[in-house]
Amino acid sequence: MTKHLLILSFDYPPSNGGIARLCGAITNKMITYYDSVTVFTVDRKGIYDFSNSPKVNLYTFPPKRILCESKTLKALLSIRNKQEYRVICGVWHPEFLLAKLAGFKNIHILGHGTEFLYGSSKFRKYIWLPLYAKWVLKKATTIISNSHYTKSLVTSIQPKAHAVALPLGVDHQFFVPIEKKDTDSILTLVSVSRILQFKGFDIVLEALLSMSKKYQQKIEWHIGGTGSYLTKLKEKVANSTLKDRVTFHGFVAENNLPAFYTQADIFVQLTQETRKSTKVEGFGLVFLEAQSCGVPAIGSNTGGISDAIDHKNGGWLIEQNDIHKLKEILIECIESPKILEDQKKKARKRVIEKCTWDIYCKNLNSILWA
């Protein structure tokens, strides 16, 4: 029997979000295992050109929601020999429903985290998740969760769901260490993400401010990204004793990310998690990207970050809002450079051995045909 893979995701390159990047990586790597890979997505300018991969068939549909979904369903219905297909849905809605209505049987859903939280929404709490999502999660062949945390969210909604945890991978051939000149004894920190309050920038700032002037003068912090909290964060830095030690770089293009990571000694991002919010790190791909560049990462033990960082094996996990522990790690790295160098080596080694997209897709393929 021939094998075909259908990726049904309305969030797909050139979008640069986590779901789009994941689906793009799966497309590129899964052509090894299938006679063809078909992608159904929304029509956007700048769609990646897969012309060098004749096994990939890319179909796009109008961005207007009703028209997009109706045309997608029509295209799905036209596919013959559906038993030869494995379907991967970028998210559980509406992709799963469309594939189900079209008559596909082997439908797998990628789970990311926030889509399984209700936050402050009563509709999501009492109807959307406990009724509709519960039905979908039971009917899907597999829920492929990006972390053990996300898997736990799935099973809390539908205990009978066939959910597996498959932590994400990273492009280790793109995110590579870049040699830099070590001209001083400054400990350089880097953070890059959307600048939102729950990302924990305030916690890092407080930890740095709690240090003596001696240590503050031995640290630089480079921040990449834009977002709604950027203005407030800049004000806090400008009014602090660290105004000359912190640099804001704005949006960092993906092609520049390896160099941005590699300028640093440590990547730090202390994402916060609150019970009534849908803002949480389902996995945290930036931690892997940094480690792939040979930069150890410090992250909070929230959401799925514990799958992105292996404590003291290329990084450190600390409890949420633990300013004292962050301060302790940074001072230790300043006073004992050998500890930092050891973690740098372990970071890249861990990625190569366990966290590449090749490894991820090999395991993904086994799940699809289990």
C-alpha positions as CSV (number, residue, x, y, z in Angstrom):
1,M,0.0,0.0,0.0
2,T,1.2,3.5,-0.8
3,K,1.6,5.9,2.0
4,H,0.4,9.5,1.9
5,L,0.5,12.3,4.5
6,L,-1.9,15.2,4.6
7,I,-1.1,18.2,6.7
8,L,-4.2,20.3,7.3
9,S,-3.2,23.5,9.0
10,F,-4.5,27.0,8.5
11,D,-1.5,28.2,10.5
12,Y,1.5,27.6,8.2
13,P,4.5,29.4,6.6
14,P,5.0,32.2,5.8
15,S,3.4,32.8,9.2
16,N,6.1,32.7,11.8
17,G,4.2,31.4,14.8
18,G,5.1,28.2,16.6
19,I,2.4,26.1,15.0
20,A,3.3,27.3,11.5
21,R,7.0,26.6,12.0
22,L,6.2,23.2,13.4
23,C,4.0,22.3,10.5
24,G,6.7,23.6,8.1
25,A,9.4,21.4,9.8
26,I,7.1,18.4,9.6
27,T,6.5,18.9,5.9
28,N,10.2,19.2,5.1
29,K,11.2,16.1,7.1
30,M,8.3,13.7,6.5
31,I,8.8,13.5,2.8
32,T,11.4,10.8,3.6
33,Y,8.7,8.4,4.9
34,Y,5.8,9.0,2.4
35,D,5.1,8.6,-1.3
36,S,3.6,12.1,-1.1
37,V,3.0,14.9,1.4
38,T,0.0,17.2,0.8
39,V,-0.5,20.5,2.6
40,F,-3.9,22.3,2.8
41,T,-3.6,25.8,4.2
42,V,-4.6,29.4,3.8
43,D,-3.5,31.5,0.8
44,R,-0.9,34.0,1.9
45,K,1.8,35.9,0.0
46,G,5.3,34.4,0.3
47,I,4.3,30.8,0.8
48,Y,7.5,28.7,1.0
49,D,8.5,27.3,-2.3
50,F,8.6,23.5,-2.2
51,S,9.3,23.2,-5.9
52,N,12.5,21.3,-5.2
53,S,10.4,18.6,-3.5
54,P,8.1,17.0,-6.1
55,K,6.5,14.8,-3.4
56,V,5.0,17.9,-1.7
57,N,1.7,19.2,-3.0
58,L,0.7,22.6,-1.6
59,Y,-2.9,23.7,-1.9
60,T,-4.0,27.1,-0.6
61,F,-7.5,28.4,0.1
62,P,-9.0,31.9,0.4
63,P,-8.3,33.6,3.8
64,K,-12.0,34.5,4.4
65,R,-13.0,31.9,7.0
66,I,-16.3,30.6,5.7
67,L,-15.0,30.4,2.1
68,C,-11.8,28.9,3.3
69,E,-13.4,26.1,5.3
70,S,-16.0,25.3,2.6
71,K,-13.4,25.0,-0.2
72,T,-11.1,23.0,2.1
73,L,-13.9,20.5,2.8
74,K,-14.7,20.2,-0.9
75,A,-11.1,19.5,-1.6
76,L,-10.9,16.9,1.2
77,L,-14.0,15.2,-0.1
78,S,-12.4,14.8,-3.6
79,I,-9.4,12.8,-2.3
80,R,-9.7,9.1,-3.1
81,N,-8.2,6.1,-1.3
82,K,-8.5,7.9,2.1
83,Q,-7.3,4.7,3.9
84,E,-3.8,5.4,2.4
85,Y,-3.6,8.8,4.2
86,R,-2.5,9.8,7.6
87,V,-3.9,13.3,8.5
88,I,-2.1,15.7,10.8
89,C,-4.2,18.7,12.0
90,G,-2.3,21.8,13.0
91,V,-4.9,22.4,15.8
92,W,-8.0,20.6,16.9
93,H,-10.5,23.1,15.5
94,P,-11.7,23.4,12.8
95,E,-9.2,21.2,11.1
96,F,-10.3,17.9,12.8
97,L,-14.0,18.5,12.1
98,L,-13.3,19.1,8.4
99,A,-11.2,16.0,8.1
100,K,-13.8,14.0,9.9
101,L,-16.7,15.3,7.8
102,A,-14.6,14.4,4.7
103,G,-14.5,10.8,5.7
104,F,-10.9,10.4,6.9
105,K,-10.2,7.8,9.6
106,N,-6.6,8.3,10.7
107,I,-6.7,11.8,12.0
108,H,-4.0,13.0,14.3
109,I,-4.0,16.4,16.1
110,L,-1.0,18.5,17.2
111,G,-1.4,19.8,20.7
112,H,0.3,23.0,21.8
113,G,-1.1,24.0,25.2
114,T,-3.0,27.2,25.3
115,E,-5.9,25.9,23.1
116,F,-6.8,23.5,26.0
117,L,-7.1,26.3,28.6
118,Y,-10.3,28.3,29.3
119,G,-8.8,31.3,31.1
120,S,-11.6,33.7,32.1
121,S,-14.0,32.6,29.4
122,K,-17.2,31.0,30.7
123,F,-18.0,29.8,27.2
124,R,-14.7,28.0,26.9
125,K,-15.1,26.6,30.5
126,Y,-18.6,25.3,30.3
127,I,-19.3,24.6,26.6
128,W,-16.3,24.8,24.2
129,L,-13.8,22.6,26.1
130,P,-16.0,20.2,28.2
131,L,-18.4,19.5,25.3
132,Y,-17.0,20.1,21.9
133,A,-13.3,19.6,22.6
134,K,-14.0,16.5,24.7
135,W,-15.8,14.9,21.8
136,V,-13.0,15.8,19.3
137,L,-10.3,14.5,21.6
138,K,-12.0,11.2,22.0
139,K,-12.6,10.8,18.3
140,A,-9.1,11.7,17.1
141,T,-6.7,8.8,16.5
142,T,-3.9,10.5,18.5
143,I,-3.3,13.8,20.2
144,I,0.4,14.5,19.6
145,S,1.3,16.9,22.5
146,N,4.4,19.1,22.4
147,S,5.1,18.4,26.1
148,H,4.1,16.3,29.0
149,Y,2.3,19.4,30.3
150,T,0.2,19.7,27.2
151,K,-0.6,16.0,27.4
152,S,-1.9,16.5,30.9
153,L,-4.2,19.3,29.7
154,V,-5.6,17.0,27.0
155,T,-6.3,14.1,29.4
156,S,-7.9,16.5,32.0
157,I,-10.5,17.4,29.3
158,Q,-10.9,13.9,27.9
159,P,-9.4,11.0,30.0
160,K,-10.1,8.6,27.2
161,A,-8.1,10.5,24.6
162,H,-5.1,8.7,23.1
163,A,-2.6,11.4,24.0
164,V,1.2,11.1,23.7
165,A,3.9,13.5,24.6
166,L,6.4,14.2,21.8
167,P,8.6,17.2,22.7
168,L,9.6,19.4,19.8
169,G,12.8,19.4,17.8
170,V,15.0,22.1,16.4
171,D,16.9,22.7,13.2
172,H,20.4,22.0,14.5
173,Q,21.9,22.7,11.1
174,F,20.6,26.3,11.1
175,F,20.9,27.0,14.8
176,V,24.6,26.4,15.2
177,P,27.3,27.9,17.4
178,I,29.1,30.9,15.9
179,E,32.5,31.6,17.1
180,K,32.8,34.9,18.9
181,K,35.8,36.8,20.4
182,D,35.8,36.7,24.1
183,T,37.3,40.0,24.9
184,D,36.2,40.5,28.5
185,S,34.8,38.8,31.5
186,I,31.3,40.1,31.1
187,L,28.5,37.6,31.5
188,T,26.2,38.3,28.6
189,L,22.5,37.3,28.9
190,V,20.0,37.2,26.0
191,S,16.2,37.0,25.9
192,V,14.1,36.9,22.8
193,S,10.3,36.5,22.5
194,R,7.2,38.6,22.3
195,I,7.6,41.3,25.0
196,L,4.6,40.4,27.2
197,Q,4.3,40.7,30.9
198,F,3.8,36.9,31.5
199,K,7.2,36.2,29.8
200,G,8.9,37.1,33.1
201,F,11.1,40.0,32.0
202,D,10.4,41.7,35.3
203,I,11.6,38.7,37.3
204,V,15.0,38.8,35.5
205,L,15.2,42.6,36.0
206,E,14.5,42.2,39.8
207,A,17.1,39.5,40.1
208,L,19.7,41.7,38.4
209,L,18.8,44.7,40.5
210,S,19.2,42.6,43.7
211,M,22.8,42.1,42.9
212,S,25.6,44.2,44.3
213,K,27.1,46.9,42.0
214,K,30.2,44.7,41.7
215,Y,28.2,41.9,39.9
216,Q,25.9,44.3,38.0
217,Q,29.0,45.7,36.3
218,K,29.9,42.2,35.1
219,I,26.5,41.5,33.4
220,E,24.9,42.7,30.1
221,W,21.4,41.8,29.1
222,H,20.3,41.9,25.4
223,I,16.5,41.8,24.7
224,G,15.1,40.9,21.3
225,G,11.4,41.2,20.4
226,T,8.4,43.5,20.3
227,G,5.1,43.5,22.1
228,S,2.6,45.3,24.3
229,Y,4.8,45.3,27.4
230,L,7.9,46.7,25.7
231,T,7.2,50.4,26.5
232,K,6.6,49.6,30.2
233,L,9.7,47.4,30.4
234,K,11.9,50.1,28.8
235,E,10.6,52.6,31.4
236,K,11.5,50.3,34.3
237,V,15.0,49.7,32.9
238,A,15.5,53.4,32.2
239,N,14.6,54.3,35.8
240,S,17.0,51.6,37.3
241,T,20.7,51.3,38.0
242,L,20.9,48.9,35.0
243,K,20.0,51.4,32.3
244,D,23.5,51.1,30.9
245,R,23.6,47.3,31.1
246,V,20.5,46.5,29.1
247,T,20.1,46.8,25.4
248,F,16.8,46.5,23.4
249,H,17.2,45.2,19.9
250,G,13.6,45.2,18.7
251,F,12.4,42.5,16.3
252,V,15.1,39.9,15.4
253,A,14.6,38.3,12.0
254,E,14.9,34.5,12.0
255,N,18.0,34.6,9.8
256,N,19.7,36.7,12.5
257,L,18.7,34.5,15.4
258,P,21.7,32.2,15.5
259,A,24.0,35.2,15.7
260,F,21.7,36.8,18.3
261,Y,21.8,33.7,20.5
262,T,25.5,33.1,20.1
263,Q,26.5,36.6,21.3
264,A,25.4,35.4,24.7
265,D,26.7,33.2,27.5
266,I,23.2,32.4,28.8
267,F,19.7,32.5,27.4
268,V,17.1,33.5,30.1
269,Q,13.3,33.6,30.0
270,L,11.2,33.1,33.2
271,T,7.7,32.6,31.8
272,Q,5.0,32.9,34.4
273,E,1.9,30.8,34.7
274,T,-1.4,31.7,36.4
275,R,-4.4,29.6,36.9
276,K,-7.0,31.9,35.2
277,S,-4.9,32.7,32.2
278,T,-4.4,31.0,28.8
279,K,-0.9,32.6,28.6
280,V,1.5,29.8,29.2
281,E,4.5,28.2,27.5
282,G,3.3,25.0,26.0
283,F,6.9,24.0,25.2
284,G,9.3,26.9,24.6
285,L,11.1,26.4,21.3
286,V,13.4,29.4,22.0
287,F,15.1,27.4,24.7
288,L,16.0,24.6,22.3
289,E,17.2,27.2,19.7
290,A,19.5,28.7,22.1
291,Q,20.9,25.4,23.3
292,S,21.4,24.3,19.7
293,C,23.6,27.4,19.4
294,G,25.7,26.2,22.4
295,V,24.0,28.7,24.7
296,P,22.7,27.2,28.0
297,A,19.2,28.3,29.0
298,I,17.6,29.3,32.2
299,G,13.8,28.8,32.3
300,S,11.0,28.6,34.9
301,N,9.5,25.3,35.7
302,T,6.1,26.2,34.3
303,G,4.1,24.9,31.4
304,G,6.1,22.6,29.1
305,I,9.5,24.2,29.7
306,S,10.7,21.2,31.7
307,D,10.6,19.3,28.3
308,A,12.7,22.0,26.7
309,I,15.3,22.2,29.4
310,D,17.0,19.3,31.2
311,H,18.2,20.7,34.5
312,K,22.0,21.1,34.7
313,N,22.3,19.4,31.3
314,G,22.7,22.4,29.1
315,G,20.6,24.7,31.3
316,W,18.8,25.3,34.6
317,L,15.2,25.0,35.7
318,I,14.1,27.2,38.5
319,E,10.7,27.7,40.2
320,Q,8.4,30.5,39.1
321,N,9.4,33.9,40.3
322,D,12.5,32.6,42.2
323,I,14.6,35.7,42.0
324,H,17.1,34.4,44.6
325,K,17.8,31.2,42.6
326,L,18.4,33.1,39.4
327,K,20.7,35.5,41.1
328,E,22.6,32.5,42.6
329,I,23.1,30.8,39.2
330,L,24.3,34.0,37.6
331,I,26.8,34.8,40.3
332,E,28.0,31.2,40.2
333,C,28.6,31.5,36.5
334,I,30.6,34.7,37.0
335,E,32.7,33.3,39.8
336,S,33.2,29.8,38.3
337,P,33.5,30.1,34.5
338,K,34.2,26.4,34.2
339,I,30.6,25.6,35.2
340,L,29.3,27.8,32.4
341,E,31.6,26.3,29.9
342,D,30.5,22.8,30.9
343,Q,26.8,23.7,30.4
344,K,27.6,25.3,27.0
345,K,29.1,22.0,25.8
346,K,26.2,20.0,27.3
347,A,23.6,22.2,25.6
348,R,24.7,21.5,22.0
349,K,25.4,17.8,22.8
350,R,21.9,17.3,24.2
351,V,20.2,18.9,21.1
352,I,22.2,16.7,18.7
353,E,21.5,13.5,20.6
354,K,17.8,14.1,21.5
355,C,16.2,17.2,20.0
356,T,16.7,17.4,16.3
357,W,13.8,17.6,13.8
358,D,15.1,14.3,12.3
359,I,14.6,12.6,15.6
360,Y,11.2,14.2,16.2
361,C,9.9,13.2,12.8
362,K,11.2,9.6,13.1
363,N,9.2,9.3,16.3
364,L,6.2,11.1,14.8
365,N,6.1,8.6,11.9
366,S,6.1,5.7,14.4
367,I,3.2,7.3,16.2
368,L,1.2,7.8,13.0
369,W,1.5,4.1,12.1
370,A,1.3,2.6,15.6
